[in-house]
Amino acid sequence: QVQLVESGGGLVQPGGSLRLSCAASGSSSSATAMGWYRQAPGKEREFVAHITNGGTTNYADSVKGRFTISRDNAKNTVYLQMNSLKPEDTAVYYCNSGIIAISRYYPTSWGRGTQVTVSS
């Protein structure tokens, strides 16, 4: 079982930036990718981005060009650099690890989440 701990959330003004981090520990031999989802108040959890063990990335259309996912395999850490933040990016952001199957990412382990609030 993989343990995932997010950090880096907070309050930021529109147009600002934040970087989220997610440290992974425990057994992850079956995981082939890591990613981020988010859930805004009153809305369903939605996909944000994922990155495979080989470094291939995929993003939701709503964050393309503004967010960048990356990983440091030596530190077992995945990052989400968020630029040009908008109020609609306000959500709890969840780190996850999972598998890629039929070109789709399936999370299997989840962190507890970190709050990101974009407001003036």
ABEGO torsion letter per residue (X at the ends): XBBBBBBGBEBBBBGBBBBBBBBBBEBAAABABBBBBBBBBGBBBBBABBBBAAGBBBBBAAABGABBBBBBAAAGBBBBBBBGBBAAABBBBBBBBBBBBGGBBBBABBBAEBBBBBBX
